[in-house]
């Protein structure tokens, strides 16, 4: 049979060249599945010194010597070199192999074959080498197919997860991307079975501790992903394949080496390993929010990512920016700056980034003695400071940073809290800017945002405040800001006047004009409720 990328001694004996010599196996019959790396023919007494191991040696025996001691020493030297097998053609030198040669080969566990007919060694060599080359070419084609699929995935907009997923499916084993010091960046399973379901737990068990990283499990494939700078020898990351559901073969290493080249380009585009790691954490938090991770599995997976809150309540938070406001490469700087700013808060935090959606999701542990409000104040300050350091929270931006804090929760409700914060952050765009928003106080805005494409919402806004919108488009003074301030202060005219920098009589006149245009009583609770909803809904309509 063939081995991966080569042939065995058994298969070599079955090929026409050696089969025509009527081969007889004298020793090592249980070792005929050894791989033949190459074929060498020779008669020199010093031929063992010329071999590297894995060869099938063809000879007529002229170099074996005539004394039993010399013959035994020759065979032992061949065995020490690790050759695959010794094939001796009977003829003028030996009519039958001497007992000393057979005994020495048997003691060394070396397959020894004698040929009863003459064969052309050149033809045998050519035949076996053709098989070996064809086997290696088949391996190269399989590895190149993986390379082609990975390249196509990247050209189609994929990144590290897609490349690792292709490699994991090919190897039928979990694949991981680590920093050079062993911190996990990304993980990919095979998509089926226990290994595919939770590769993070596999990594934690087999790679998570320092001893396992320094002494990898048997069969592990480690491939370095080169860093930037020609000739620098820098290592940007490390690709790890673990033999969990089956052995890893030479073709898997070849495929991993080709995938590493693609990953080097992807990581160079990302510019920072911090961004790769932050994206991975962002993927985890998004999967948790969207229900793709079971709450009972979440603590273990978060622990692999470095977040271990113990039994403390969790505080889901989302910072939202405009995706267009973050140029290429700035998400790495943002992730690092936010993490450094949060270190001073004193609460464990898991920070991710989602560049496509333009948001930073995070979970924090609410330590004993901390209040939700106090922690939210400090977290919002840290997030804004990090965004400012990354150049993403500048004065005068049309899309200012929005920070939304959900209700504290246990793991079972953390995903729902994150999802609530994500949606509320979108609904909060356009509101009066605050250091942070309480997601629970944005529920009405969130409801209206969900109805934004419904024609009834536009009709409702038009009926409620349409005359004011028309007035403000064509005349002065603008009355919508007056109504907003009046309702924001719950009908307290003195406070509304101060907020608008108006004297009371001017405010009274404007309120009267509003009542006339709308045909409504601003002291009627039902009317006030409808106007409040319409003012909030107009941000989400055309």
VMD Tcl script that draws the C-alpha trace (Angstrom):
set ca {
  {0.00 0.00 0.00}
  {0.97 3.63 -0.34}
  {1.95 5.80 2.55}
  {1.14 9.48 2.62}
  {3.38 10.96 -0.03}
  {5.44 7.76 -0.59}
  {5.29 3.98 -0.70}
  {6.04 1.19 1.73}
  {8.58 -1.61 1.39}
  {5.66 -3.99 0.83}
  {4.35 -1.88 -2.07}
  {7.85 -1.63 -3.58}
  {8.14 -5.45 -3.62}
  {4.78 -5.64 -5.43}
  {5.88 -3.38 -8.29}
  {6.86 -5.17 -11.55}
  {10.57 -4.33 -11.25}
  {11.21 -6.14 -7.95}
  {8.41 -8.67 -8.39}
  {10.24 -9.97 -11.48}
  {13.22 -10.79 -9.25}
  {11.12 -13.28 -7.22}
  {11.71 -11.51 -3.88}
  {11.94 -13.58 -0.70}
  {11.60 -11.79 2.64}
  {14.05 -13.32 5.11}
  {13.68 -10.95 8.09}
  {11.52 -8.05 9.21}
  {8.31 -9.23 7.57}
  {6.37 -7.40 10.27}
  {8.10 -4.16 9.26}
  {7.30 -4.10 5.56}
  {5.00 -1.10 6.08}
  {8.03 1.14 6.59}
  {8.02 4.12 4.26}
  {10.56 4.16 1.45}
  {11.89 7.69 1.17}
  {14.31 6.96 -1.68}
  {16.07 4.12 -3.52}
  {19.84 3.71 -3.65}
  {21.92 1.10 -5.45}
  {25.58 0.49 -4.58}
  {28.33 -1.96 -3.80}
  {30.86 0.14 -1.86}
  {31.86 -1.09 1.63}
  {31.40 2.42 3.04}
  {27.91 2.87 1.61}
  {26.21 3.07 5.08}
  {27.97 6.38 5.67}
  {26.37 7.78 2.48}
  {22.79 7.08 3.51}
  {20.44 9.36 5.48}
  {17.66 6.96 6.46}
  {14.50 5.74 4.81}
  {16.29 4.37 1.73}
  {15.68 1.01 0.10}
  {19.21 -0.25 -0.66}
  {19.74 -2.44 -3.74}
  {22.99 -4.45 -3.92}
  {24.54 -7.68 -5.24}
  {26.49 -8.01 -1.99}
  {29.97 -7.12 -3.24}
  {30.42 -4.57 -0.44}
  {29.13 -6.83 2.34}
  {32.53 -8.44 2.94}
  {33.51 -12.09 3.08}
  {34.01 -12.59 6.80}
  {30.96 -13.08 9.06}
  {32.15 -10.33 11.44}
  {32.42 -7.82 8.56}
  {29.00 -8.84 7.26}
  {27.38 -8.39 10.67}
  {29.05 -4.98 11.14}
  {27.91 -3.85 7.67}
  {24.27 -4.79 8.38}
  {24.36 -3.13 11.81}
  {25.65 0.11 10.27}
  {22.80 0.05 7.75}
  {20.27 -0.47 10.53}
  {21.80 2.34 12.55}
  {21.35 4.67 9.56}
  {17.62 3.84 9.62}
  {17.26 2.48 6.09}
  {13.86 1.07 5.12}
  {15.10 -2.30 3.79}
  {18.09 -4.15 2.35}
  {17.50 -5.96 -0.96}
  {20.28 -8.31 -2.13}
  {20.27 -9.84 -5.62}
  {21.61 -13.41 -5.62}
  {24.15 -14.29 -8.30}
  {27.92 -14.48 -8.64}
  {28.55 -13.11 -5.13}
  {25.96 -15.08 -3.15}
  {23.92 -18.09 -4.18}
  {22.18 -17.82 -0.84}
  {22.63 -15.12 1.77}
  {25.06 -16.12 4.52}
  {23.60 -16.84 8.00}
  {25.65 -13.97 9.52}
  {23.82 -11.42 7.34}
  {20.40 -12.93 8.01}
  {21.00 -13.14 11.76}
  {22.31 -9.56 11.97}
  {19.34 -8.22 10.03}
  {16.93 -10.19 12.20}
  {18.53 -8.91 15.41}
  {18.39 -5.32 14.15}
  {14.77 -5.58 13.00}
  {15.84 -4.68 9.45}
  {13.73 -6.02 6.55}
  {16.06 -8.22 4.47}
  {15.00 -9.40 1.01}
  {16.86 -11.64 -1.42}
  {16.09 -11.67 -5.16}
  {16.32 -15.02 -6.92}
  {16.46 -13.51 -10.39}
  {18.51 -10.70 -11.84}
  {16.70 -7.40 -12.24}
  {17.84 -4.10 -13.81}
  {18.49 -1.85 -10.81}
  {18.05 1.25 -12.96}
  {14.52 0.22 -13.91}
  {13.67 -0.63 -10.30}
  {14.99 2.72 -9.10}
  {13.07 4.62 -11.76}
  {9.85 2.74 -11.03}
  {9.94 3.32 -7.27}
  {11.04 6.93 -7.59}
  {8.12 7.56 -9.94}
  {5.73 6.20 -7.32}
  {7.31 8.37 -4.62}
  {7.25 11.52 -6.73}
  {3.66 10.89 -7.77}
  {2.71 10.44 -4.12}
  {4.34 13.71 -3.12}
  {2.76 15.45 -6.07}
  {-0.66 14.20 -4.93}
  {0.04 15.65 -1.48}
  {1.05 18.96 -3.01}
  {-2.15 19.05 -5.03}
  {-4.24 18.45 -1.90}
  {-2.37 21.14 0.01}
  {-2.63 23.52 -2.93}
  {-6.38 22.95 -3.05}
  {-6.60 24.10 0.57}
  {-4.45 27.12 -0.33}
  {-6.76 27.90 -3.25}
  {-9.87 27.70 -1.06}
  {-8.31 29.91 1.61}
  {-7.25 32.45 -0.98}
  {-10.75 32.51 -2.45}
  {-12.27 32.97 1.00}
  {-10.05 36.00 1.67}
  {-10.74 37.49 -1.76}
  {-14.46 37.11 -1.08}
  {-14.12 39.22 2.05}
  {-13.36 36.53 4.62}
  {-10.62 36.68 7.21}
  {-8.93 34.63 9.89}
  {-12.09 32.67 10.96}
  {-12.77 31.54 7.39}
  {-9.16 30.45 6.76}
  {-9.00 28.55 10.06}
  {-12.39 26.95 9.37}
  {-11.22 25.63 5.98}
  {-8.02 24.24 7.53}
  {-9.93 22.66 10.45}
  {-12.35 20.92 8.09}
  {-9.47 19.63 5.95}
  {-7.52 18.31 8.94}
  {-10.70 17.08 10.71}
  {-9.18 18.52 13.89}
  {-9.38 21.84 15.76}
  {-7.11 24.67 14.62}
  {-5.96 27.65 16.68}
  {-4.16 30.92 16.08}
  {-1.98 32.08 18.99}
  {0.32 34.97 19.69}
  {4.00 33.96 19.85}
  {3.74 33.84 23.66}
  {0.77 31.46 23.55}
  {-2.27 33.73 23.99}
  {-5.27 32.55 22.03}
  {-6.41 34.80 19.17}
  {-8.84 32.60 17.24}
  {-10.16 29.04 17.34}
  {-11.94 26.89 14.75}
  {-13.52 23.45 15.05}
  {-14.48 20.96 12.39}
  {-18.15 21.90 12.55}
  {-19.24 18.42 13.63}
  {-19.12 16.48 16.86}
  {-17.86 17.58 20.26}
  {-14.61 18.97 18.87}
  {-16.34 21.14 16.31}
  {-18.88 22.33 18.86}
  {-16.43 23.76 21.35}
  {-12.80 24.13 20.19}
  {-12.18 26.65 22.99}
  {-12.56 23.93 25.62}
  {-10.14 21.77 23.65}
  {-7.60 24.58 23.64}
  {-8.09 25.20 27.36}
  {-7.50 21.51 28.10}
  {-4.57 20.89 25.77}
  {-2.96 24.30 25.24}
  {-4.30 26.53 27.98}
  {-1.60 25.96 30.58}
  {2.00 26.98 30.18}
  {3.39 23.45 30.47}
  {1.26 22.28 27.54}
  {2.40 25.23 25.45}
  {6.07 24.55 26.15}
  {5.68 20.79 25.58}
  {2.89 20.31 23.00}
  {0.92 17.05 22.93}
  {2.22 14.35 20.60}
  {1.14 14.84 17.02}
  {0.67 18.61 17.34}
  {1.49 20.67 14.25}
  {2.99 24.11 14.94}
  {3.54 26.53 12.06}
  {4.82 30.07 12.48}
  {2.99 32.92 10.78}
  {5.67 35.41 9.63}
  {5.51 39.05 10.66}
  {6.09 42.16 8.63}
  {9.43 43.30 7.32}
  {11.44 41.32 4.75}
  {14.28 39.34 6.21}
  {13.40 40.23 9.78}
  {12.50 36.71 10.86}
  {9.74 38.19 12.99}
  {6.91 35.90 14.05}
  {3.48 37.54 14.08}
  {1.50 34.53 15.30}
  {1.52 30.76 15.48}
  {-0.82 28.27 13.85}
  {-1.58 25.22 16.01}
  {-3.27 22.01 14.85}
  {-4.14 19.56 17.62}
  {-4.57 15.84 16.92}
  {-7.83 15.32 18.80}
  {-10.23 13.39 16.55}
  {-7.56 11.80 14.37}
  {-3.84 11.87 13.50}
  {-2.26 14.82 11.72}
  {-0.35 13.84 8.60}
  {2.31 15.43 6.44}
  {-0.31 16.84 4.10}
  {-1.91 18.68 7.01}
  {1.40 20.35 7.83}
  {1.84 21.28 4.18}
  {-1.64 22.79 4.11}
  {-0.97 24.63 7.38}
  {2.25 26.10 5.98}
  {0.36 27.43 2.98}
  {-2.46 28.75 5.15}
  {0.14 30.50 7.33}
  {1.25 32.54 4.33}
  {-2.32 33.69 3.73}
  {-2.80 34.45 7.43}
  {0.34 36.57 7.37}
  {-1.27 38.75 4.69}
  {-4.57 38.91 6.59}
  {-2.83 39.85 9.83}
  {-0.72 42.41 8.04}
  {-3.91 43.99 6.76}
  {-5.33 43.96 10.26}
  {-1.98 45.49 11.34}
  {-2.27 44.42 14.95}
  {-2.79 41.12 16.75}
  {-4.82 43.14 19.26}
  {-7.44 43.76 16.60}
  {-7.57 40.07 15.72}
  {-8.05 39.17 19.36}
  {-10.57 41.97 19.91}
  {-12.54 40.83 16.89}
  {-12.56 37.31 18.30}
  {-13.91 38.58 21.61}
  {-16.42 40.70 19.70}
  {-17.55 37.59 17.82}
  {-18.00 35.74 21.12}
  {-20.02 38.58 22.67}
  {-22.13 38.89 19.52}
  {-22.77 35.15 19.43}
  {-23.79 35.35 23.09}
  {-26.14 38.28 22.39}
  {-27.73 36.52 19.42}
  {-28.26 33.24 21.27}
  {-25.69 31.14 19.40}
  {-23.90 30.29 22.67}
  {-25.74 28.48 25.43}
  {-25.61 30.35 28.75}
  {-24.22 27.27 30.50}
  {-21.28 27.17 28.04}
  {-20.58 30.90 28.14}
  {-18.51 31.09 31.39}
  {-16.02 28.48 30.18}
  {-15.61 30.11 26.79}
  {-15.26 33.55 28.36}
  {-12.64 32.09 30.72}
  {-10.56 30.95 27.76}
  {-10.71 34.53 26.51}
  {-9.42 35.78 29.87}
  {-12.69 36.87 31.52}
  {-13.42 35.15 34.82}
  {-15.92 37.19 36.87}
  {-16.59 34.44 39.40}
  {-20.05 34.72 40.87}
  {-20.33 38.51 40.55}
  {-23.18 40.03 38.52}
  {-22.37 41.05 34.96}
  {-22.84 44.49 33.45}
  {-23.44 44.46 29.66}
  {-22.26 47.65 27.93}
  {-22.07 48.72 24.28}
  {-20.22 51.67 22.78}
  {-21.40 52.61 19.31}
  {-19.50 54.60 16.71}
  {-20.04 55.13 13.02}
  {-18.21 52.43 11.03}
  {-17.09 55.18 8.63}
  {-15.50 57.16 11.45}
  {-12.90 54.45 12.11}
  {-10.29 54.25 9.31}
  {-8.46 51.03 8.55}
  {-6.20 49.94 11.40}
  {-7.79 52.20 14.03}
  {-9.83 49.38 15.59}
  {-6.61 47.80 16.88}
  {-5.66 51.09 18.50}
  {-9.20 51.50 19.85}
  {-9.26 48.02 21.41}
  {-5.89 48.53 23.06}
  {-6.71 52.05 24.30}
  {-10.09 51.03 25.73}
  {-8.59 47.99 27.49}
  {-5.86 50.14 29.03}
  {-8.37 52.77 30.19}
  {-10.63 50.10 31.70}
  {-7.73 48.66 33.68}
  {-8.04 51.62 36.05}
  {-11.74 50.92 36.67}
  {-10.94 47.95 38.89}
  {-13.50 45.55 37.43}
  {-12.69 42.56 35.21}
  {-13.76 43.32 31.65}
  {-14.10 41.45 28.36}
  {-13.79 43.92 25.49}
  {-14.53 43.10 21.86}
  {-14.85 45.07 18.63}
  {-17.27 44.72 15.73}
  {-15.92 47.05 13.01}
  {-18.63 46.27 10.45}
  {-21.38 47.34 12.86}
  {-19.23 50.09 14.35}
  {-19.55 49.02 17.97}
  {-17.56 47.87 20.99}
  {-19.44 45.29 23.10}
  {-18.16 44.43 26.56}
  {-19.02 42.62 29.76}
  {-17.84 43.75 33.19}
  {-17.99 42.14 36.60}
  {-19.90 44.15 39.20}
  {-17.65 43.64 42.22}
  {-19.02 43.80 45.79}
  {-19.28 47.38 46.97}
  {-19.75 48.73 43.45}
  {-23.06 50.21 42.36}
  {-24.29 49.89 38.82}
  {-24.44 53.66 38.38}
  {-20.95 54.28 39.76}
  {-19.46 51.53 37.59}
  {-21.33 52.79 34.52}
  {-19.98 56.32 35.11}
  {-16.40 55.08 35.26}
  {-16.78 52.69 32.33}
  {-18.33 55.38 30.11}
  {-15.48 57.73 30.98}
  {-12.92 55.03 30.15}
  {-14.62 54.17 26.86}
  {-14.73 57.77 25.75}
  {-11.10 58.29 26.77}
  {-10.09 55.24 24.77}
  {-12.06 56.43 21.75}
  {-10.42 59.85 22.03}
  {-6.95 58.28 22.18}
  {-7.81 56.35 19.00}
  {-8.97 59.59 17.36}
  {-12.61 58.41 17.15}
  {-14.33 60.80 19.59}
  {-13.61 64.26 18.28}
  {-15.51 67.42 19.02}
  {-17.84 68.35 16.18}
  {-18.31 64.79 14.91}
  {-21.69 64.27 13.29}
  {-21.81 60.78 14.78}
  {-20.72 61.12 18.40}
  {-19.88 58.14 20.56}
  {-22.91 56.54 22.21}
  {-22.49 54.42 25.36}
  {-25.43 52.29 26.52}
  {-25.50 50.30 29.76}
  {-27.99 47.45 30.23}
  {-29.31 46.03 33.48}
  {-26.90 43.92 35.54}
  {-27.45 40.22 35.01}
  {-26.22 36.69 35.61}
  {-24.83 34.61 32.74}
  {-28.30 33.29 31.86}
  {-29.48 36.82 31.06}
  {-26.19 38.38 29.92}
  {-26.83 37.66 26.25}
  {-30.25 39.30 26.34}
  {-28.72 42.28 28.15}
  {-26.07 42.69 25.47}
  {-28.68 42.41 22.73}
  {-30.82 45.05 24.49}
  {-27.82 47.40 24.76}
  {-26.86 46.89 21.09}
  {-30.35 47.72 19.83}
  {-30.79 50.60 22.27}
  {-27.46 52.09 21.13}
  {-28.79 52.21 17.59}
  {-32.08 53.75 18.73}
  {-30.20 56.36 20.79}
  {-28.57 57.99 17.76}
  {-29.74 61.58 17.55}
  {-30.77 61.95 21.18}
  {-29.35 64.68 23.37}
  {-25.80 63.58 24.13}
  {-25.12 62.08 27.55}
  {-22.10 60.37 29.12}
  {-24.10 57.14 28.97}
  {-27.65 55.96 28.43}
  {-29.59 53.50 30.54}
  {-30.92 50.89 28.11}
  {-34.12 50.55 30.13}
  {-34.91 54.25 29.67}
  {-34.52 53.89 25.91}
  {-37.24 51.26 25.52}
  {-39.71 53.71 23.98}
  {-37.06 54.93 21.53}
  {-36.20 51.33 20.77}
  {-39.84 50.47 20.08}
  {-40.17 53.47 17.77}
  {-36.91 52.56 16.01}
  {-38.25 49.06 15.32}
  {-41.31 50.66 13.72}
  {-39.21 53.07 11.64}
  {-40.15 51.53 8.27}
  {-43.86 51.21 9.06}
  {-45.92 53.77 7.14}
  {-48.24 54.22 10.12}
  {-45.41 55.73 12.15}
  {-44.78 58.43 9.54}
  {-48.51 59.10 9.39}
  {-48.67 59.41 13.18}
  {-45.77 61.91 13.27}
  {-47.34 63.90 10.45}
  {-50.70 64.11 12.22}
  {-49.18 65.02 15.59}
  {-46.56 67.62 14.69}
  {-46.82 68.07 10.92}
  {-48.02 71.70 11.17}
  {-45.02 72.58 13.34}
  {-42.60 70.93 10.90}
  {-44.15 72.91 8.07}
  {-44.01 76.13 10.10}
  {-40.34 75.65 10.98}
  {-39.46 75.00 7.32}
  {-41.00 78.27 6.17}
  {-40.98 80.70 9.06}
  {-39.48 81.95 12.30}
  {-39.19 81.46 15.19}
  {-38.69 77.67 15.14}
  {-41.35 76.15 17.37}
  {-40.27 72.48 17.51}
  {-37.31 73.25 19.86}
  {-39.72 75.20 22.08}
  {-42.09 72.24 22.30}
  {-39.21 69.83 22.97}
  {-37.86 71.93 25.84}
  {-41.36 72.42 27.31}
  {-42.05 68.67 27.31}
  {-38.53 67.80 28.50}
  {-39.18 69.91 31.62}
  {-42.60 68.27 32.14}
  {-44.50 71.49 31.51}
  {-42.50 73.63 33.96}
  {-42.47 76.89 32.03}
  {-39.87 78.70 34.12}
  {-37.30 75.93 33.60}
  {-38.11 75.65 29.89}
  {-37.68 79.41 29.48}
  {-34.25 79.30 31.15}
  {-33.23 76.38 28.95}
  {-34.28 78.28 25.81}
  {-32.85 81.61 27.04}
  {-36.27 83.26 26.66}
  {-38.31 85.48 28.92}
  {-41.53 83.95 30.19}
  {-43.86 86.05 28.08}
  {-42.07 85.06 24.88}
  {-42.36 81.42 25.91}
  {-46.07 81.84 26.67}
  {-46.62 83.39 23.23}
  {-44.81 80.57 21.48}
  {-46.73 77.90 23.41}
  {-49.97 79.60 22.49}
  {-48.95 79.62 18.84}
  {-48.07 75.91 19.06}
  {-51.49 75.15 20.51}
  {-53.16 77.06 17.68}
  {-51.18 75.34 14.92}
  {-51.74 71.87 16.35}
  {-55.28 72.50 17.53}
  {-54.50 70.87 20.86}
  {-54.34 71.67 24.56}
  {-50.80 71.46 25.91}
  {-52.18 70.88 29.41}
  {-54.02 67.72 28.35}
  {-52.05 64.58 29.44}
  {-53.14 62.53 26.40}
  {-52.09 65.29 24.02}
  {-48.76 65.70 25.81}
  {-48.10 61.94 25.55}
  {-48.86 61.89 21.82}
  {-46.64 64.91 21.18}
  {-43.78 63.40 23.20}
  {-43.96 60.17 21.19}
  {-44.12 62.05 17.89}
  {-41.06 64.13 18.74}
  {-39.11 60.98 19.59}
  {-40.38 59.11 16.53}
  {-39.46 61.82 14.02}
  {-35.77 60.86 14.35}
  {-36.58 57.50 12.76}
  {-38.85 58.69 9.94}
  {-38.18 60.38 6.64}
}
mol new
graphics top color blue
foreach p $ca { graphics top sphere $p radius 0.5 }
foreach p [lrange $ca 0 end-1] q [lrange $ca 1 end] { graphics top cylinder $p $q radius 0.2 }
display resetview
